[in-house]
Amino acid sequence: MHENLNTARSEAAARAKSSGESFCIVSGKKSEHMVYRVYPLKGFGLPPGGTLEEVVEPAVERMEIEPQEKTSSNGF
């Protein structure tokens, strides 16, 4: 949790760089103060009362590796 958008942006950029995935910055109020949280975009759902501020993309995206084609020894 961050009280400053710039620190949330820095955390999101660092996490995106290390994992190769996108991260969202969401804002909301807590005790009359604006707070910012960083969530992964994959499986993302906006929390109640939250506002999507921005999405931080990684410079290099992680490539999904497809599993090898299954071959059978019995000819099928």
All heavy atoms as a GROMACS GRO file, in nm:
protein
  580
    1MET      N    1   0.085  -0.116   0.000
    1MET     CA    2   0.000   0.000   0.000
    1MET      C    3   0.090   0.123   0.000
    1MET      O    4   0.188   0.129   0.073
    1MET     CB    5  -0.091  -0.003   0.122
    1MET     CG    6  -0.186   0.111   0.126
    1MET     SD    7  -0.319   0.096   0.246
    1MET     CE    8  -0.238   0.044   0.392
    2HIS      N    9   0.055   0.220  -0.084
    2HIS     CA   10   0.135   0.342  -0.097
    2HIS      C   11   0.047   0.464  -0.079
    2HIS      O   12  -0.070   0.463  -0.115
    2HIS     CB   13   0.199   0.349  -0.236
    2HIS     CG   14   0.285   0.231  -0.268
    2HIS    ND1   15   0.416   0.223  -0.230
    2HIS    CD2   16   0.258   0.115  -0.333
    2HIS    CE1   17   0.466   0.109  -0.272
    2HIS    NE2   18   0.371   0.040  -0.333
    3GLU      N   19   0.102   0.569  -0.024
    3GLU     CA   20   0.030   0.695  -0.010
    3GLU      C   21   0.061   0.790  -0.124
    3GLU      O   22   0.009   0.900  -0.129
    3GLU     CB   23   0.065   0.761   0.124
    3GLU     CG   24   0.017   0.679   0.243
    3GLU     CD   25   0.050   0.745   0.375
    3GLU    OE1   26   0.106   0.856   0.377
    3GLU    OE2   27   0.020   0.683   0.478
    4ASN      N   28   0.147   0.747  -0.215
    4ASN     CA   29   0.195   0.832  -0.323
    4ASN      C   30   0.187   0.753  -0.454
    4ASN      O   31   0.232   0.638  -0.460
    4ASN     CB   32   0.339   0.871  -0.289
    4ASN     CG   33   0.404   0.959  -0.391
    4ASN    OD1   34   0.392   0.936  -0.511
    4ASN    ND2   35   0.475   1.058  -0.342
    5LEU      N   36   0.132   0.813  -0.559
    5LEU     CA   37   0.120   0.745  -0.688
    5LEU      C   38   0.256   0.711  -0.747
    5LEU      O   39   0.274   0.606  -0.808
    5LEU     CB   40   0.038   0.830  -0.785
    5LEU     CG   41   0.017   0.772  -0.925
    5LEU    CD1   42  -0.053   0.638  -0.919
    5LEU    CD2   43  -0.062   0.870  -1.010
    6ASN      N   44   0.355   0.797  -0.728
    6ASN     CA   45   0.487   0.772  -0.784
    6ASN      C   46   0.554   0.650  -0.724
    6ASN      O   47   0.621   0.574  -0.795
    6ASN     CB   48   0.577   0.896  -0.769
    6ASN     CG   49   0.533   1.007  -0.859
    6ASN    OD1   50   0.480   0.985  -0.968
    6ASN    ND2   51   0.552   1.130  -0.815
    7THR      N   52   0.540   0.628  -0.594
    7THR     CA   53   0.600   0.508  -0.533
    7THR      C   54   0.527   0.382  -0.579
    7THR      O   55   0.589   0.278  -0.600
    7THR     CB   56   0.600   0.517  -0.378
    7THR    OG1   57   0.467   0.533  -0.331
    7THR    CG2   58   0.689   0.630  -0.330
    8ALA      N   59   0.396   0.391  -0.597
    8ALA     CA   60   0.319   0.277  -0.649
    8ALA      C   61   0.362   0.248  -0.792
    8ALA      O   62   0.378   0.131  -0.831
    8ALA     CB   63   0.169   0.306  -0.643
    9ARG      N   64   0.384   0.352  -0.870
    9ARG     CA   65   0.429   0.337  -1.008
    9ARG      C   66   0.567   0.270  -1.012
    9ARG      O   67   0.593   0.183  -1.095
    9ARG     CB   68   0.434   0.474  -1.074
    9ARG     CG   69   0.432   0.471  -1.224
    9ARG     CD   70   0.428   0.612  -1.281
    9ARG     NE   71   0.292   0.663  -1.280
    9ARG     CZ   72   0.260   0.788  -1.246
    9ARG    NH1   73   0.351   0.875  -1.211
    9ARG    NH2   74   0.134   0.826  -1.250
   10SER      N   75   0.656   0.309  -0.920
   10SER     CA   76   0.790   0.249  -0.914
   10SER      C   77   0.782   0.101  -0.879
   10SER      O   78   0.852   0.018  -0.939
   10SER     CB   79   0.875   0.320  -0.809
   10SER     OG   80   0.897   0.453  -0.845
   11GLU      N   81   0.697   0.066  -0.781
   11GLU     CA   82   0.682  -0.075  -0.744
   11GLU      C   83   0.625  -0.155  -0.861
   11GLU      O   84   0.672  -0.265  -0.891
   11GLU     CB   85   0.590  -0.092  -0.623
   11GLU     CG   86   0.573  -0.238  -0.586
   11GLU     CD   87   0.466  -0.264  -0.481
   11GLU    OE1   88   0.423  -0.170  -0.412
   11GLU    OE2   89   0.426  -0.380  -0.469
   12ALA      N   90   0.524  -0.101  -0.929
   12ALA     CA   91   0.462  -0.171  -1.041
   12ALA      C   92   0.563  -0.192  -1.154
   12ALA      O   93   0.568  -0.300  -1.214
   12ALA     CB   94   0.342  -0.093  -1.093
   13ALA      N   95   0.647  -0.092  -1.181
   13ALA     CA   96   0.747  -0.105  -1.286
   13ALA      C   97   0.851  -0.211  -1.250
   13ALA      O   98   0.891  -0.291  -1.334
   13ALA     CB   99   0.815   0.030  -1.310
   14ALA      N  100   0.893  -0.214  -1.124
   14ALA     CA  101   0.992  -0.313  -1.080
   14ALA      C  102   0.934  -0.454  -1.088
   14ALA      O  103   1.002  -0.548  -1.133
   14ALA     CB  104   1.038  -0.282  -0.938
   15ARG      N  105   0.810  -0.470  -1.044
   15ARG     CA  106   0.747  -0.602  -1.048
   15ARG      C  107   0.723  -0.647  -1.192
   15ARG      O  108   0.738  -0.764  -1.225
   15ARG     CB  109   0.618  -0.600  -0.968
   15ARG     CG  110   0.645  -0.587  -0.818
   15ARG     CD  111   0.520  -0.571  -0.736
   15ARG     NE  112   0.446  -0.696  -0.730
   15ARG     CZ  113   0.332  -0.711  -0.665
   15ARG    NH1  114   0.279  -0.608  -0.599
   15ARG    NH2  115   0.271  -0.826  -0.662
   16ALA      N  116   0.684  -0.553  -1.280
   16ALA     CA  117   0.662  -0.586  -1.421
   16ALA      C  118   0.793  -0.627  -1.487
   16ALA      O  119   0.797  -0.722  -1.565
   16ALA     CB  120   0.601  -0.467  -1.494
   17LYS      N  121   0.901  -0.558  -1.454
   17LYS     CA  122   1.031  -0.590  -1.512
   17LYS      C  123   1.080  -0.727  -1.467
   17LYS      O  124   1.130  -0.806  -1.547
   17LYS     CB  125   1.133  -0.484  -1.472
   17LYS     CG  126   1.269  -0.507  -1.532
   17LYS     CD  127   1.366  -0.397  -1.491
   17LYS     CE  128   1.504  -0.424  -1.550
   17LYS     NZ  129   1.600  -0.322  -1.510
   18SER      N  130   1.062  -0.759  -1.340
   18SER     CA  131   1.113  -0.886  -1.288
   18SER      C  132   1.030  -1.006  -1.332
   18SER      O  133   1.083  -1.114  -1.352
   18SER     CB  134   1.123  -0.883  -1.136
   18SER     OG  135   0.995  -0.880  -1.077
   19SER      N  136   0.898  -0.987  -1.348
   19SER     CA  137   0.813  -1.101  -1.383
   19SER      C  138   0.778  -1.107  -1.531
   19SER      O  139   0.734  -1.211  -1.578
   19SER     CB  140   0.683  -1.096  -1.302
   19SER     OG  141   0.604  -0.986  -1.343
   20GLY      N  142   0.791  -0.996  -1.603
   20GLY     CA  143   0.754  -0.994  -1.745
   20GLY      C  144   0.605  -0.988  -1.767
   20GLY      O  145   0.556  -1.018  -1.875
   21GLU      N  146   0.529  -0.949  -1.666
   21GLU     CA  147   0.384  -0.938  -1.676
   21GLU      C  148   0.338  -0.798  -1.639
   21GLU      O  149   0.410  -0.723  -1.574
   21GLU     CB  150   0.316  -1.040  -1.583
   21GLU     CG  151   0.346  -1.183  -1.623
   21GLU     CD  152   0.270  -1.283  -1.539
   21GLU    OE1  153   0.183  -1.244  -1.460
   21GLU    OE2  154   0.299  -1.402  -1.553
   22SER      N  155   0.216  -0.763  -1.679
   22SER     CA  156   0.161  -0.630  -1.653
   22SER      C  157   0.105  -0.620  -1.512
   22SER      O  158   0.054  -0.719  -1.457
   22SER     CB  159   0.049  -0.600  -1.752
   22SER     OG  160   0.098  -0.608  -1.884
   23PHE      N  161   0.112  -0.499  -1.454
   23PHE     CA  162   0.057  -0.473  -1.321
   23PHE      C  163  -0.031  -0.349  -1.324
   23PHE      O  164  -0.005  -0.256  -1.401
   23PHE     CB  165   0.171  -0.454  -1.219
   23PHE     CG  166   0.231  -0.584  -1.175
   23PHE    CD1  167   0.327  -0.647  -1.251
   23PHE    CD2  168   0.189  -0.646  -1.058
   23PHE    CE1  169   0.381  -0.769  -1.213
   23PHE    CE2  170   0.242  -0.767  -1.019
   23PHE     CZ  171   0.339  -0.828  -1.096
   24CYS      N  172  -0.136  -0.349  -1.242
   24CYS     CA  173  -0.230  -0.238  -1.234
   24CYS      C  174  -0.207  -0.159  -1.106
   24CYS      O  175  -0.173  -0.217  -1.003
   24CYS     CB  176  -0.374  -0.290  -1.230
   24CYS     SG  177  -0.419  -0.386  -1.372
   25ILE      N  178  -0.230  -0.029  -1.114
   25ILE     CA  179  -0.228   0.056  -0.996
   25ILE      C  180  -0.372   0.098  -0.970
   25ILE      O  181  -0.438   0.152  -1.058
   25ILE     CB  182  -0.139   0.180  -1.018
   25ILE    CG1  183   0.003   0.136  -1.050
   25ILE    CG2  184  -0.142   0.269  -0.895
   25ILE    CD1  185   0.095   0.249  -1.091
   26VAL      N  186  -0.419   0.068  -0.850
   26VAL     CA  187  -0.558   0.096  -0.811
   26VAL      C  188  -0.556   0.193  -0.693
   26VAL      O  189  -0.479   0.177  -0.599
   26VAL     CB  190  -0.631  -0.034  -0.772
   26VAL    CG1  191  -0.771  -0.006  -0.723
   26VAL    CG2  192  -0.633  -0.131  -0.888
   27SER      N  193  -0.643   0.294  -0.700
   27SER     CA  194  -0.652   0.391  -0.590
   27SER      C  195  -0.783   0.372  -0.516
   27SER      O  196  -0.880   0.318  -0.568
   27SER     CB  197  -0.644   0.534  -0.644
   27SER     OG  198  -0.756   0.562  -0.725
   28GLY      N  199  -0.783   0.417  -0.391
   28GLY     CA  200  -0.901   0.411  -0.307
   28GLY      C  201  -0.878   0.492  -0.182
   28GLY      O  202  -0.766   0.536  -0.154
   29LYS      N  203  -0.983   0.517  -0.107
   29LYS     CA  204  -0.971   0.595   0.016
   29LYS      C  205  -0.965   0.502   0.136
   29LYS      O  206  -1.035   0.404   0.144
   29LYS     CB  207  -1.088   0.690   0.030
   29LYS     CG  208  -1.081   0.805  -0.066
   29LYS     CD  209  -1.161   0.920  -0.014
   29LYS     CE  210  -1.138   1.036  -0.108
   29LYS     NZ  211  -1.113   1.158  -0.041
   30LYS      N  212  -0.878   0.540   0.229
   30LYS     CA  213  -0.868   0.468   0.356
   30LYS      C  214  -0.847   0.574   0.463
   30LYS      O  215  -0.747   0.646   0.461
   30LYS     CB  216  -0.751   0.370   0.354
   30LYS     CG  217  -0.739   0.288   0.479
   30LYS     CD  218  -0.630   0.184   0.468
   30LYS     CE  219  -0.628   0.100   0.594
   30LYS     NZ  220  -0.523   0.000   0.590
   31SER      N  221  -0.941   0.585   0.553
   31SER     CA  222  -0.935   0.685   0.660
   31SER      C  223  -0.915   0.826   0.605
   31SER      O  224  -0.826   0.900   0.647
   31SER     CB  225  -0.824   0.651   0.760
   31SER     OG  226  -0.844   0.525   0.816
   32GLU      N  227  -0.996   0.861   0.505
   32GLU     CA  228  -0.994   0.996   0.445
   32GLU      C  229  -0.868   1.027   0.364
   32GLU      O  230  -0.850   1.137   0.318
   32GLU     CB  231  -1.013   1.105   0.553
   32GLU     CG  232  -1.140   1.091   0.634
   32GLU     CD  233  -1.265   1.116   0.552
   32GLU    OE1  234  -1.262   1.205   0.464
   32GLU    OE2  235  -1.364   1.047   0.576
   33HIS      N  236  -0.777   0.929   0.348
   33HIS     CA  237  -0.655   0.950   0.271
   33HIS      C  238  -0.659   0.862   0.147
   33HIS      O  239  -0.708   0.749   0.152
   33HIS     CB  240  -0.531   0.915   0.353
   33HIS     CG  241  -0.505   1.008   0.466
   33HIS    ND1  242  -0.592   1.026   0.570
   33HIS    CD2  243  -0.401   1.091   0.491
   33HIS    CE1  244  -0.543   1.114   0.655
   33HIS    NE2  245  -0.426   1.155   0.609
   34MET      N  246  -0.605   0.912   0.036
   34MET     CA  247  -0.597   0.834  -0.087
   34MET      C  248  -0.478   0.738  -0.075
   34MET      O  249  -0.368   0.779  -0.036
   34MET     CB  250  -0.577   0.926  -0.206
   34MET     CG  251  -0.585   0.856  -0.338
   34MET     SD  252  -0.749   0.791  -0.374
   34MET     CE  253  -0.835   0.939  -0.420
   35VAL      N  254  -0.500   0.611  -0.104
   35VAL     CA  255  -0.394   0.510  -0.102
   35VAL      C  256  -0.393   0.439  -0.238
   35VAL      O  257  -0.493   0.434  -0.308
   35VAL     CB  258  -0.412   0.408   0.012
   35VAL    CG1  259  -0.394   0.473   0.147
   35VAL    CG2  260  -0.544   0.337   0.003
   36TYR      N  261  -0.277   0.384  -0.270
   36TYR     CA  262  -0.258   0.316  -0.398
   36TYR      C  263  -0.204   0.176  -0.372
   36TYR      O  264  -0.119   0.156  -0.287
   36TYR     CB  265  -0.158   0.395  -0.485
   36TYR     CG  266  -0.204   0.535  -0.512
   36TYR    CD1  267  -0.166   0.639  -0.428
   36TYR    CD2  268  -0.285   0.563  -0.621
   36TYR    CE1  269  -0.210   0.768  -0.451
   36TYR    CE2  270  -0.328   0.692  -0.645
   36TYR     CZ  271  -0.290   0.794  -0.560
   36TYR     OH  272  -0.334   0.922  -0.583
   37ARG      N  273  -0.255   0.080  -0.448
   37ARG     CA  274  -0.210  -0.059  -0.437
   37ARG      C  275  -0.173  -0.109  -0.576
   37ARG      O  276  -0.227  -0.063  -0.676
   37ARG     CB  277  -0.319  -0.147  -0.378
   37ARG     CG  278  -0.348  -0.115  -0.233
   37ARG     CD  279  -0.455  -0.210  -0.180
   37ARG     NE  280  -0.496  -0.172  -0.047
   37ARG     CZ  281  -0.460  -0.235   0.064
   37ARG    NH1  282  -0.383  -0.340   0.057
   37ARG    NH2  283  -0.502  -0.194   0.180
   38VAL      N  284  -0.085  -0.208  -0.579
   38VAL     CA  285  -0.038  -0.266  -0.704
   38VAL      C  286  -0.089  -0.410  -0.711
   38VAL      O  287  -0.069  -0.488  -0.617
   38VAL     CB  288   0.117  -0.262  -0.711
   38VAL    CG1  289   0.166  -0.329  -0.837
   38VAL    CG2  290   0.166  -0.118  -0.703
   39TYR      N  291  -0.155  -0.443  -0.822
   39TYR     CA  292  -0.209  -0.578  -0.844
   39TYR      C  293  -0.162  -0.630  -0.979
   39TYR      O  294  -0.149  -0.554  -1.074
   39TYR     CB  295  -0.363  -0.575  -0.846
   39TYR     CG  296  -0.428  -0.534  -0.718
   39TYR    CD1  297  -0.479  -0.406  -0.701
   39TYR    CD2  298  -0.442  -0.624  -0.614
   39TYR    CE1  299  -0.540  -0.368  -0.583
   39TYR    CE2  300  -0.504  -0.588  -0.496
   39TYR     CZ  301  -0.553  -0.460  -0.481
   39TYR     OH  302  -0.615  -0.423  -0.364
   40PRO      N  303  -0.142  -0.762  -0.991
   40PRO     CA  304  -0.110  -0.818  -1.124
   40PRO      C  305  -0.232  -0.810  -1.214
   40PRO      O  306  -0.346  -0.824  -1.169
   40PRO     CB  307  -0.072  -0.963  -1.094
   40PRO     CG  308  -0.126  -0.993  -0.960
   40PRO     CD  309  -0.141  -0.863  -0.887
   41LEU      N  310  -0.210  -0.783  -1.343
   41LEU     CA  311  -0.321  -0.772  -1.438
   41LEU      C  312  -0.385  -0.907  -1.464
   41LEU      O  313  -0.506  -0.917  -1.480
   41LEU     CB  314  -0.271  -0.711  -1.569
   41LEU     CG  315  -0.376  -0.687  -1.677
   41LEU    CD1  316  -0.481  -0.588  -1.628
   41LEU    CD2  317  -0.311  -0.635  -1.803
   42LYS      N  318  -0.305  -1.013  -1.464
   42LYS     CA  319  -0.357  -1.148  -1.488
   42LYS      C  320  -0.450  -1.186  -1.373
   42LYS      O  321  -0.411  -1.186  -1.257
   42LYS     CB  322  -0.240  -1.246  -1.496
   42LYS     CG  323  -0.279  -1.382  -1.545
   42LYS     CD  324  -0.156  -1.466  -1.564
   42LYS     CE  325  -0.190  -1.598  -1.628
   42LYS     NZ  326  -0.069  -1.676  -1.654
   43GLY      N  327  -0.576  -1.214  -1.405
   43GLY     CA  328  -0.674  -1.250  -1.303
   43GLY      C  329  -0.724  -1.130  -1.224
   43GLY      O  330  -0.782  -1.145  -1.118
   44PHE      N  331  -0.702  -1.010  -1.277
   44PHE     CA  332  -0.735  -0.887  -1.205
   44PHE      C  333  -0.885  -0.865  -1.197
   44PHE      O  334  -0.957  -0.883  -1.294
   44PHE     CB  335  -0.670  -0.768  -1.275
   44PHE     CG  336  -0.708  -0.634  -1.219
   44PHE    CD1  337  -0.657  -0.592  -1.098
   44PHE    CD2  338  -0.795  -0.551  -1.286
   44PHE    CE1  339  -0.691  -0.470  -1.045
   44PHE    CE2  340  -0.829  -0.428  -1.235
   44PHE     CZ  341  -0.777  -0.388  -1.115
   45GLY      N  342  -0.931  -0.826  -1.080
   45GLY     CA  343  -1.068  -0.783  -1.058
   45GLY      C  344  -1.063  -0.657  -0.973
   45GLY      O  345  -0.993  -0.653  -0.872
   46LEU      N  346  -1.132  -0.554  -1.015
   46LEU     CA  347  -1.127  -0.427  -0.943
   46LEU      C  348  -1.193  -0.441  -0.806
   46LEU      O  349  -1.308  -0.484  -0.796
   46LEU     CB  350  -1.198  -0.319  -1.025
   46LEU     CG  351  -1.180  -0.176  -0.982
   46LEU    CD1  352  -1.033  -0.135  -0.989
   46LEU    CD2  353  -1.260  -0.084  -1.071
   47PRO      N  354  -1.121  -0.410  -0.698
   47PRO     CA  355  -1.179  -0.422  -0.564
   47PRO      C  356  -1.291  -0.321  -0.543
   47PRO      O  357  -1.292  -0.216  -0.608
   47PRO     CB  358  -1.061  -0.395  -0.470
   47PRO     CG  359  -0.953  -0.339  -0.552
   47PRO     CD  360  -0.983  -0.364  -0.696
   48PRO      N  361  -1.386  -0.348  -0.452
   48PRO     CA  362  -1.495  -0.256  -0.426
   48PRO      C  363  -1.442  -0.118  -0.384
   48PRO      O  364  -1.355  -0.107  -0.299
   48PRO     CB  365  -1.573  -0.320  -0.311
   48PRO     CG  366  -1.530  -0.462  -0.308
   48PRO     CD  367  -1.394  -0.467  -0.369
   49GLY      N  368  -1.493  -0.013  -0.448
   49GLY     CA  369  -1.453   0.123  -0.414
   49GLY      C  370  -1.322   0.165  -0.476
   49GLY      O  371  -1.275   0.277  -0.456
   50GLY      N  372  -1.259   0.079  -0.553
   50GLY     CA  373  -1.130   0.110  -0.616
   50GLY      C  374  -1.146   0.175  -0.751
   50GLY      O  375  -1.247   0.157  -0.819
   51THR      N  376  -1.046   0.252  -0.791
   51THR     CA  377  -1.043   0.316  -0.921
   51THR      C  378  -0.912   0.277  -0.990
   51THR      O  379  -0.805   0.292  -0.932
   51THR     CB  380  -1.047   0.470  -0.906
   51THR    OG1  381  -1.164   0.505  -0.834
   51THR    CG2  382  -1.048   0.538  -1.041
   52LEU      N  383  -0.922   0.228  -1.113
   52LEU     CA  384  -0.803   0.191  -1.188
   52LEU      C  385  -0.731   0.318  -1.231
   52LEU      O  386  -0.786   0.400  -1.304
   52LEU     CB  387  -0.841   0.107  -1.310
   52LEU     CG  388  -0.726   0.061  -1.399
   52LEU    CD1  389  -0.633  -0.032  -1.322
   52LEU    CD2  390  -0.780  -0.008  -1.522
   53GLU      N  391  -0.609   0.335  -1.184
   53GLU     CA  392  -0.530   0.454  -1.218
   53GLU      C  393  -0.453   0.433  -1.348
   53GLU      O  394  -0.457   0.517  -1.436
   53GLU     CB  395  -0.432   0.488  -1.105
   53GLU     CG  396  -0.499   0.537  -0.979
   53GLU     CD  397  -0.563   0.674  -0.994
   53GLU    OE1  398  -0.512   0.757  -1.072
   53GLU    OE2  399  -0.664   0.698  -0.927
   54GLU      N  400  -0.379   0.324  -1.357
   54GLU     CA  401  -0.304   0.294  -1.479
   54GLU      C  402  -0.256   0.150  -1.479
   54GLU      O  403  -0.259   0.083  -1.376
   54GLU     CB  404  -0.186   0.390  -1.497
   54GLU     CG  405  -0.079   0.381  -1.393
   54GLU     CD  406   0.029   0.485  -1.414
   54GLU    OE1  407   0.012   0.599  -1.371
   54GLU    OE2  408   0.132   0.448  -1.476
   55VAL      N  409  -0.212   0.106  -1.597
   55VAL     CA  410  -0.156  -0.028  -1.614
   55VAL      C  411  -0.011  -0.009  -1.656
   55VAL      O  412   0.019   0.065  -1.748
   55VAL     CB  413  -0.233  -0.108  -1.721
   55VAL    CG1  414  -0.167  -0.243  -1.746
   55VAL    CG2  415  -0.378  -0.126  -1.680
   56VAL      N  416   0.080  -0.077  -1.587
   56VAL     CA  417   0.222  -0.070  -1.618
   56VAL      C  418   0.260  -0.196  -1.693
   56VAL      O  419   0.245  -0.306  -1.642
   56VAL     CB  420   0.306  -0.055  -1.489
   56VAL    CG1  421   0.454  -0.053  -1.520
   56VAL    CG2  422   0.265   0.070  -1.413
   57GLU      N  423   0.308  -0.178  -1.816
   57GLU     CA  424   0.349  -0.289  -1.901
   57GLU      C  425   0.499  -0.315  -1.885
   57GLU      O  426   0.576  -0.221  -1.869
   57GLU     CB  427   0.320  -0.256  -2.048
   57GLU     CG  428   0.175  -0.225  -2.079
   57GLU     CD  429   0.086  -0.346  -2.079
   57GLU    OE1  430   0.138  -0.459  -2.096
   57GLU    OE2  431  -0.035  -0.330  -2.062
   58PRO      N  432   0.540  -0.441  -1.894
   58PRO     CA  433   0.685  -0.470  -1.888
   58PRO      C  434   0.752  -0.431  -2.020
   58PRO      O  435   0.688  -0.428  -2.125
   58PRO     CB  436   0.689  -0.621  -1.868
   58PRO     CG  437   0.564  -0.671  -1.929
   58PRO     CD  438   0.460  -0.562  -1.905
   59ALA      N  439   0.879  -0.399  -2.014
   59ALA     CA  440   0.954  -0.365  -2.136
   59ALA      C  441   0.966  -0.489  -2.225
   59ALA      O  442   0.956  -0.480  -2.347
   59ALA     CB  443   1.092  -0.311  -2.100
   60VAL      N  444   0.986  -0.604  -2.163
   60VAL     CA  445   0.996  -0.731  -2.236
   60VAL      C  446   0.896  -0.826  -2.174
   60VAL      O  447   0.903  -0.856  -2.056
   60VAL     CB  448   1.138  -0.791  -2.224
   60VAL    CG1  449   1.146  -0.925  -2.295
   60VAL    CG2  450   1.241  -0.694  -2.279
   61GLU      N  451   0.799  -0.870  -2.257
   61GLU     CA  452   0.697  -0.960  -2.205
   61GLU      C  453   0.748  -1.103  -2.198
   61GLU      O  454   0.826  -1.146  -2.282
   61GLU     CB  455   0.571  -0.954  -2.292
   61GLU     CG  456   0.500  -0.822  -2.279
   61GLU     CD  457   0.362  -0.825  -2.342
   61GLU    OE1  458   0.301  -0.932  -2.348
   61GLU    OE2  459   0.318  -0.718  -2.384
   62ARG      N  460   0.701  -1.174  -2.097
   62ARG     CA  461   0.738  -1.314  -2.081
   62ARG      C  462   0.669  -1.397  -2.189
   62ARG      O  463   0.550  -1.380  -2.215
   62ARG     CB  464   0.696  -1.363  -1.943
   62ARG     CG  465   0.742  -1.504  -1.913
   62ARG     CD  466   0.707  -1.544  -1.775
   62ARG     NE  467   0.564  -1.573  -1.772
   62ARG     CZ  468   0.495  -1.593  -1.663
   62ARG    NH1  469   0.551  -1.584  -1.546
   62ARG    NH2  470   0.367  -1.620  -1.667
   63MET      N  471   0.743  -1.486  -2.252
   63MET     CA  472   0.688  -1.572  -2.356
   63MET      C  473   0.632  -1.698  -2.290
   63MET      O  474   0.700  -1.763  -2.211
   63MET     CB  475   0.796  -1.611  -2.457
   63MET     CG  476   0.855  -1.492  -2.532
   63MET     SD  477   0.736  -1.409  -2.638
   63MET     CE  478   0.706  -1.533  -2.760
   64GLU      N  479   0.508  -1.730  -2.325
   64GLU     CA  480   0.448  -1.852  -2.275
   64GLU      C  481   0.504  -1.970  -2.356
   64GLU      O  482   0.500  -1.968  -2.479
   64GLU     CB  483   0.296  -1.848  -2.288
   64GLU     CG  484   0.230  -1.745  -2.201
   64GLU     CD  485   0.236  -1.781  -2.053
   64GLU    OE1  486   0.239  -1.901  -2.020
   64GLU    OE2  487   0.238  -1.688  -1.972
   65ILE      N  488   0.555  -2.069  -2.288
   65ILE     CA  489   0.611  -2.185  -2.355
   65ILE      C  490   0.503  -2.290  -2.371
   65ILE      O  491   0.438  -2.329  -2.274
   65ILE     CB  492   0.730  -2.242  -2.275
   65ILE    CG1  493   0.839  -2.135  -2.262
   65ILE    CG2  494   0.784  -2.367  -2.340
   65ILE    CD1  495   0.951  -2.174  -2.169
   66GLU      N  496   0.483  -2.333  -2.496
   66GLU     CA  497   0.382  -2.435  -2.520
   66GLU      C  498   0.441  -2.572  -2.490
   66GLU      O  499   0.558  -2.598  -2.519
   66GLU     CB  500   0.337  -2.430  -2.666
   66GLU     CG  501   0.261  -2.304  -2.702
   66GLU     CD  502   0.208  -2.310  -2.844
   66GLU    OE1  503   0.189  -2.422  -2.897
   66GLU    OE2  504   0.185  -2.202  -2.899
   67PRO      N  505   0.360  -2.660  -2.433
   67PRO     CA  506   0.412  -2.795  -2.406
   67PRO      C  507   0.439  -2.869  -2.536
   67PRO      O  508   0.376  -2.843  -2.638
   67PRO     CB  509   0.299  -2.862  -2.326
   67PRO     CG  510   0.177  -2.784  -2.360
   67PRO     CD  511   0.222  -2.645  -2.393
   68GLN      N  512   0.534  -2.960  -2.532
   68GLN     CA  513   0.566  -3.038  -2.651
   68GLN      C  514   0.448  -3.125  -2.688
   68GLN      O  515   0.368  -3.167  -2.604
   68GLN     CB  516   0.687  -3.127  -2.624
   68GLN     CG  517   0.815  -3.048  -2.606
   68GLN     CD  518   0.932  -3.143  -2.585
   68GLN    OE1  519   0.916  -3.263  -2.569
   68GLN    NE2  520   1.051  -3.086  -2.586
   69GLU      N  521   0.438  -3.152  -2.818
   69GLU     CA  522   0.331  -3.237  -2.866
   69GLU      C  523   0.352  -3.378  -2.812
   69GLU      O  524   0.462  -3.431  -2.816
   69GLU     CB  525   0.331  -3.238  -3.018
   69GLU     CG  526   0.218  -3.315  -3.079
   69GLU     CD  527   0.216  -3.306  -3.230
   69GLU    OE1  528   0.255  -3.202  -3.283
   69GLU    OE2  529   0.177  -3.405  -3.292
   70LYS      N  530   0.244  -3.434  -2.761
   70LYS     CA  531   0.255  -3.568  -2.702
   70LYS      C  532   0.260  -3.671  -2.815
   70LYS      O  533   0.176  -3.673  -2.903
   70LYS     CB  534   0.136  -3.595  -2.612
   70LYS     CG  535   0.145  -3.726  -2.539
   70LYS     CD  536   0.030  -3.745  -2.443
   70LYS     CE  537   0.045  -3.875  -2.371
   70LYS     NZ  538  -0.065  -3.897  -2.278
   71THR      N  539   0.361  -3.752  -2.809
   71THR     CA  540   0.374  -3.860  -2.907
   71THR      C  541   0.364  -3.992  -2.832
   71THR      O  542   0.415  -4.008  -2.723
   71THR     CB  543   0.508  -3.851  -2.983
   71THR    OG1  544   0.613  -3.852  -2.889
   71THR    CG2  545   0.515  -3.726  -3.068
   72SER      N  546   0.300  -4.086  -2.896
   72SER     CA  547   0.279  -4.216  -2.835
   72SER      C  548   0.368  -4.319  -2.902
   72SER      O  549   0.397  -4.311  -3.022
   72SER     CB  550   0.132  -4.256  -2.848
   72SER     OG  551   0.113  -4.386  -2.800
   73SER      N  552   0.408  -4.415  -2.828
   73SER     CA  553   0.495  -4.521  -2.883
   73SER      C  554   0.413  -4.629  -2.954
   73SER      O  555   0.468  -4.716  -3.018
   73SER     CB  556   0.580  -4.584  -2.773
   73SER     OG  557   0.495  -4.640  -2.675
   74ASN      N  558   0.278  -4.626  -2.943
   74ASN     CA  559   0.198  -4.731  -3.005
   74ASN      C  560   0.143  -4.690  -3.142
   74ASN      O  561   0.057  -4.756  -3.197
   74ASN     CB  562   0.084  -4.775  -2.913
   74ASN     CG  563  -0.014  -4.663  -2.886
   74ASN    OD1  564  -0.004  -4.557  -2.944
   74ASN    ND2  565  -0.109  -4.690  -2.798
   75GLY      N  566   0.190  -4.579  -3.199
   75GLY     CA  567   0.151  -4.542  -3.334
   75GLY      C  568   0.031  -4.449  -3.343
   75GLY      O  569  -0.010  -4.410  -3.450
   76PHE      N  570  -0.028  -4.412  -3.232
   76PHE     CA  571  -0.143  -4.322  -3.235
   76PHE      C  572  -0.104  -4.184  -3.193
   76PHE      O  573  -0.030  -4.155  -3.113
   76PHE     CB  574  -0.255  -4.373  -3.144
   76PHE     CG  575  -0.323  -4.494  -3.201
   76PHE    CD1  576  -0.290  -4.620  -3.157
   76PHE    CD2  577  -0.420  -4.481  -3.299
   76PHE    CE1  578  -0.352  -4.730  -3.208
   76PHE    CE2  579  -0.482  -4.591  -3.348
   76PHE     CZ  580  -0.449  -4.717  -3.305
   0.00000   0.00000   0.00000
